[in-house]
Amino acid sequence: KMSVMLFVLLLPISSYVAALPFIQEEWGLNNTQAGGIYSAYLTGYVVSALLVVPLTDRFGPRHILIWSAVLSLAAHLAFPLMAAEDMVGAVALRAAAGVGLVGIYMPGLRLISERFSGMGRGTAIGLFVTAQYLANSASLAITGALMASMEWRDAYMAVSAVAVAGLPMAYVLLRSHERH
């Protein structure tokens, strides 16, 4: 169940990459600018690992995961709505999505390690990690397939809207988790 939740929450994880040729053309971005927007996502992930993950000790992984999912989804939903000339906004939204990813993924791993013990822990963690990679692949495939019949903004928005279904899943799955 946790793996399915992760998969759904992370569905828009690679929508930017799938839509990149269209974004570059529409926004008039060179490769350096397009790469900078992508790199902001990775930078958000790296920097937040140092800041967000320690917050799980103070506030619990459940709260960090849910608030990070809200941040991630808000960033993904807002990205296709932004103006083409707003490079600063694009970088900020992609960085926020990276922060959201680490705040979903790392506390999720912690929750699984707390829920499972012994032989089942490795399998549970393996399934969770696999769900992240599947979400990445599905994001590329679904966004790409949707762009065959709709504009990139609509495809990105549709994938992000589906991911919103992960929020109630997270709440239901995690509401009974005791803070450790």
C-alpha positions as CSV (number, residue, x, y, z in Angstrom):
1,K,0.0,0.0,0.0
2,M,2.8,2.4,0.8
3,S,4.4,1.6,-2.5
4,V,1.2,2.3,-4.4
5,M,0.8,5.6,-2.5
6,L,4.4,6.6,-3.4
7,F,3.9,5.7,-7.1
8,V,0.7,7.8,-7.3
9,L,2.3,10.8,-5.4
10,L,5.3,10.8,-7.7
11,L,3.5,10.4,-11.0
12,P,4.6,13.9,-12.2
13,I,8.2,13.4,-11.2
14,S,9.5,13.3,-14.9
15,S,6.8,15.3,-16.6
16,Y,9.2,18.2,-17.1
17,V,11.7,15.9,-18.8
18,A,9.0,14.4,-21.0
19,A,7.8,17.9,-22.0
20,L,11.3,19.5,-22.3
21,P,11.4,19.8,-26.1
22,F,8.1,21.7,-26.1
23,I,9.1,23.8,-23.1
24,Q,12.4,24.8,-24.7
25,E,10.7,25.8,-27.9
26,E,7.8,27.7,-26.3
27,W,10.0,29.5,-23.8
28,G,13.0,30.0,-26.1
29,L,15.4,28.2,-23.7
30,N,18.8,27.1,-24.7
31,N,20.2,23.9,-23.3
32,T,21.9,25.6,-20.4
33,Q,18.7,27.3,-19.3
34,A,16.7,24.1,-19.7
35,G,19.3,22.2,-17.8
36,G,19.4,24.8,-15.0
37,I,15.6,24.4,-14.5
38,Y,16.1,20.6,-14.3
39,S,19.1,21.0,-12.0
40,A,17.1,23.1,-9.6
41,Y,15.0,20.0,-9.0
42,L,18.1,18.0,-8.0
43,T,19.5,20.9,-5.9
44,G,16.2,21.1,-4.0
45,Y,16.5,17.4,-3.4
46,V,20.1,17.5,-2.2
47,V,19.7,20.6,0.0
48,S,16.5,19.5,1.6
49,A,17.9,16.1,2.5
50,L,20.1,18.0,5.0
51,L,17.2,20.1,6.3
52,V,13.9,18.1,5.9
53,V,15.0,14.6,6.8
54,P,16.2,15.7,10.3
55,L,12.7,17.2,10.9
56,T,11.3,13.7,11.0
57,D,12.9,13.3,14.4
58,R,11.1,16.3,15.7
59,F,7.8,16.2,14.0
60,G,7.5,12.5,12.9
61,P,7.8,11.1,9.4
62,R,4.1,11.0,8.8
63,H,3.7,14.8,9.1
64,I,6.8,15.5,7.0
65,L,5.6,13.1,4.3
66,I,2.2,14.6,4.0
67,W,3.3,18.2,4.0
68,S,6.1,17.4,1.5
69,A,3.5,15.7,-0.7
70,V,1.4,18.9,-0.6
71,L,4.5,21.0,-1.5
72,S,5.4,18.6,-4.3
73,L,2.0,18.5,-5.8
74,A,1.5,22.2,-5.6
75,A,4.8,22.8,-7.4
76,H,3.9,20.3,-10.1
77,L,0.4,21.7,-10.6
78,A,1.7,25.3,-10.7
79,F,4.6,24.6,-13.2
80,P,2.4,24.3,-16.3
81,L,0.5,27.4,-15.4
82,M,3.5,29.7,-15.3
83,A,4.4,32.3,-17.8
84,A,7.0,31.3,-20.4
85,E,9.4,34.1,-19.5
86,D,9.5,33.4,-15.7
87,M,12.8,31.6,-15.4
88,V,13.1,32.4,-11.7
89,G,9.6,31.0,-11.1
90,A,10.5,27.9,-13.0
91,V,13.6,27.3,-11.0
92,A,11.8,27.9,-7.7
93,L,8.9,25.5,-8.6
94,R,11.3,22.8,-9.7
95,A,13.4,23.2,-6.5
96,A,10.2,23.0,-4.5
97,A,9.3,19.8,-6.3
98,G,12.8,18.4,-5.4
99,V,12.2,19.3,-1.7
100,G,8.9,17.6,-1.9
101,L,10.4,14.4,-3.4
102,V,13.0,14.0,-0.6
103,G,10.2,14.8,2.0
104,I,8.1,12.0,0.6
105,Y,10.7,9.4,-0.2
106,M,13.0,9.5,2.8
107,P,10.3,9.6,5.5
108,G,8.5,6.9,3.6
109,L,11.5,4.7,3.9
110,R,11.6,5.4,7.6
111,L,8.0,4.6,8.0
112,I,8.5,1.2,6.3
113,S,11.5,0.4,8.3
114,E,9.5,1.1,11.5
115,R,6.5,-1.0,10.4
116,F,8.3,-4.0,9.2
117,S,10.9,-6.1,11.0
118,G,13.0,-9.2,10.2
119,M,12.8,-10.8,6.8
120,G,9.9,-8.6,5.6
121,R,11.7,-5.3,6.0
122,G,14.0,-5.9,3.0
123,T,11.2,-6.8,0.7
124,A,9.0,-3.9,1.8
125,I,11.9,-1.4,1.3
126,G,12.7,-3.0,-2.1
127,L,9.1,-2.6,-3.2
128,F,9.0,1.0,-2.0
129,V,12.3,1.9,-3.9
130,T,10.9,0.1,-7.0
131,A,7.8,2.2,-6.8
132,Q,9.9,5.3,-7.1
133,Y,11.6,4.0,-10.2
134,L,8.3,2.9,-11.7
135,A,6.8,6.3,-11.1
136,N,9.7,7.9,-12.9
137,S,9.2,5.6,-15.9
138,A,5.4,5.9,-15.8
139,S,5.7,9.7,-15.6
140,L,7.8,9.8,-18.8
141,A,5.5,7.4,-20.6
142,I,2.2,8.8,-19.6
143,T,3.1,12.4,-20.1
144,G,4.6,11.5,-23.4
145,A,1.5,9.6,-24.5
146,L,-0.8,12.4,-23.5
147,M,1.3,14.9,-25.4
148,A,0.4,13.0,-28.6
149,S,-3.2,14.3,-28.2
150,M,-2.8,17.4,-26.1
151,E,-0.6,20.4,-25.4
152,W,2.3,19.8,-23.0
153,R,0.8,22.0,-20.3
154,D,-2.4,20.0,-20.3
155,A,-0.5,16.7,-20.2
156,Y,1.6,17.8,-17.3
157,M,-1.4,19.1,-15.5
158,A,-3.4,15.9,-16.1
159,V,-0.6,13.7,-14.7
160,S,-0.2,16.1,-11.7
161,A,-4.0,16.0,-11.1
162,V,-4.0,12.2,-10.9
163,A,-1.1,12.4,-8.4
164,V,-3.4,14.4,-6.1
165,A,-5.2,11.1,-5.4
166,G,-2.1,10.1,-3.4
167,L,-2.8,12.7,-0.7
168,P,-5.9,11.0,0.7
169,M,-4.1,7.7,0.3
170,A,-1.2,9.0,2.4
171,Y,-3.5,10.4,5.1
172,V,-5.5,7.1,5.4
173,L,-2.4,4.9,5.4
174,L,-0.4,7.0,7.8
175,R,-3.1,8.3,10.2
176,S,-2.6,5.4,12.6
177,H,1.2,5.6,12.6
178,E,2.6,6.3,16.0
179,R,5.4,8.9,16.3
180,H,8.6,7.2,17.1
